Amino acid sequence: MSLVEAALLDILACPVCHAPLREAAQELVCTGDGCGLAYPVEDGIPVLLEDEARRAD
């Protein structure tokens, strides 16, 4: 099951570096080189705030 709708995922981007996001576990991870932030998804709503993000491993 997808965290967010595919159409929404197609238009979402990392608010820091503007790279596309991909789904991983219960979060959206930035695909940009050198950025690597992971944003939580709460009740199907991506929380795209830099203060709420963590560094992806």
CORNORKA-V161076 format. One record per residue. N is the residue number from 1. OMEGA is omega in whole degrees, 0 to 359 (NA if undefined). BURIAL is # if it has 16 or more other C-alpha atoms within 10 Angstrom, else .. D_LAST is the distance of its C-alpha to the last C-alpha in Angstrom with 2 decimals. Layout:
n->N omega->OMEGA burial->BURIAL d_last->D_LAST
n->N omega->OMEGA burial->BURIAL d_last->D_LAST
This chain:
n->1 omega->183 burial->. d_last->22.74
n->2 omega->178 burial->. d_last->21.11
n->3 omega->179 burial-># d_last->19.57
n->4 omega->180 burial-># d_last->21.57
n->5 omega->182 burial->. d_last->24.52
n->6 omega->180 burial->. d_last->24.06
n->7 omega->179 burial->. d_last->26.39
n->8 omega->180 burial->. d_last->24.37
n->9 omega->179 burial-># d_last->21.07
n->10 omega->183 burial->. d_last->23.08
n->11 omega->180 burial->. d_last->23.98
n->12 omega->177 burial-># d_last->20.94
n->13 omega->177 burial-># d_last->19.00
n->14 omega->180 burial-># d_last->16.50
n->15 omega->181 burial->. d_last->18.89
n->16 omega->185 burial->. d_last->17.48
n->17 omega->176 burial->. d_last->17.54
n->18 omega->176 burial->. d_last->19.32
n->19 omega->176 burial-># d_last->17.25
n->20 omega->177 burial-># d_last->17.34
n->21 omega->175 burial-># d_last->15.02
n->22 omega->179 burial-># d_last->14.15
n->23 omega->175 burial-># d_last->14.10
n->24 omega->181 burial->. d_last->11.42
n->25 omega->182 burial->. d_last->12.51
n->26 omega->183 burial->. d_last->14.11
n->27 omega->174 burial-># d_last->12.58
n->28 omega->185 burial-># d_last->12.84
n->29 omega->177 burial-># d_last->10.10
n->30 omega->179 burial-># d_last->11.49
n->31 omega->182 burial-># d_last->12.32
n->32 omega->177 burial-># d_last->13.57
n->33 omega->177 burial->. d_last->13.07
n->34 omega->181 burial->. d_last->11.83
n->35 omega->174 burial-># d_last->11.22
n->36 omega->177 burial-># d_last->7.90
n->37 omega->178 burial-># d_last->9.13
n->38 omega->184 burial-># d_last->9.11
n->39 omega->180 burial-># d_last->12.71
n->40 omega->173 burial-># d_last->14.36
n->41 omega->182 burial-># d_last->17.34
n->42 omega->181 burial->. d_last->20.26
n->43 omega->178 burial->. d_last->23.30
n->44 omega->181 burial->. d_last->22.53
n->45 omega->178 burial->. d_last->22.22
n->46 omega->177 burial-># d_last->19.15
n->47 omega->186 burial-># d_last->18.72
n->48 omega->177 burial-># d_last->18.06
n->49 omega->182 burial->. d_last->18.42
n->50 omega->180 burial->. d_last->16.35
n->51 omega->180 burial->. d_last->17.23
n->52 omega->183 burial->. d_last->15.81
n->53 omega->174 burial-># d_last->12.41
n->54 omega->176 burial->. d_last->9.21
n->55 omega->178 burial->. d_last->6.45
n->56 omega->181 burial->. d_last->3.80
n->57 omega->NA burial->. d_last->0.00
